[in-house]
Amino acid sequence: MPEQAIYERQNLIEGLEIPEVASIIGCGGTGFWTALFLAMSGVEELILVDSDIVEVSNLNRLLLEENYVGKKKAEALKSLILGVRKQTRIEIQDMRIEKPLDCQVLRGEIFCCTDTLKCHQIICAY
């Protein structure tokens, strides 16, 4: 299937700009869907930043099967995304943003999807 055919309808939207690269900090309830929708919208490269693992309590928010419990959230998300958009380049940063220097791994459009105020403050200052 030609890749352009996938995006035929969205390409009709005047002024719509899809970024080439996006960084998603946090791959939980919000970041999971943000990254998936970005990939499905045609973002070519994603940087997933998260060091957490999938827990049973996450399964009500994430499109993952039970066999992902105990695995890294970013790895699970990468697997899912590559299942629907094989051409997406995905880089995983197995870390937390805890100090300004940590932001050096971020590129492109930045989506802060964590639940920690400190992380939000650091990223907004960046």
Buried (B, 14 or more C-beta within 10 A) or exposed (E): EEEEEBBEEEEEEEEEEBBEBBBBBBBBBBBBBBBBEBBBBBBBBBBBBBEBBBEEEBBEEBEBEEEBBEEBBBBBBBEBBBEEBEEBEBBBBEEBBEEEEBBEBBBBBBBBBBEBEEBBEBBEEB
